[in-house]
Amino acid sequence: MALLDSVGALAASIIAAIIFLVFAILSMFITVFIVDAAAGIAGLDPSDGFVVLGAAIIAGAAIAAGGSGLTITE
């Protein structure tokens, strides 16, 4: 039974990683839209590379900040 438990834990970890990647990609697309809209509202016309760079920094920081509170140290 220990083998089945470890295989189940491995499958759960793989599924969780896939779901995490899907949500990370989705948040990146949403953040690109938000950064592009904010630049438009501000009257700026940045190149696409800078929009993606800004969105990547914001999305990466949000993902890191959200995952940093998962461990409890005593």
N, C-alpha and C positions, 0 to 999 in steps of 0.2 A: 504493500500500500504506500510505502514511502516513495517509491518510484512514481506512482501515479500522482501523488501530491506535488512532487517536484516538477513533473511535466505540466501539471495544471498551473503551478505558479509561473513557470516559464511562459506558457501560453497567455496568461493574464498580463505578464510584463510586456510581451510583444504587442498585445492588443492595446495596452495603455500607451505604449510608445507610439504606435500608429495614430491613435486618437490625439495624442499630444502634438504630433507633427501636423496633423490636419488642422487643428486649432491654431497652431503657430502660423501656418501658411494663410489661413483665413484672416487672422489678425493682421498679418502683413498687408494683405490686399486692402483691408478696411483702413489701415493706417495710411497707406499710399493715397487713398481717396481723400482722407481727412486732411493730409498735408497739402495735397494739390488744391483742395477747396479753400483751405486757409490762406495759401499763397495767392489764390485768385481774389479772395476778399480783401487782402492787404494790398492788392494792386501790383503784385510782383509776378514776374514771368520767369521762374527758374528753369533750368534745363531738366530733362527727365532724370538725369543721373543724380542731381542734387535732391530731387523729390524722393527718389528711392533711397538715397543715403539717409536723409532725415527720417523717413519712415522706418528704415531698418534700425536706426539708433533708438527711436522711440519704442518700437515693438520689442526689440531685444531687452531694453531696460524694463519694460512692463513684464515680460516673461521672467526675467531674472528676479525682479522684485516679488512677483507672485510665487515663485518657487522657493524663495529664501526663507519663508516662514514655515516650511514643512517639517523641519527638524527641530526637535526639542532637546536642548542640552541642559543638563542639571549640574 
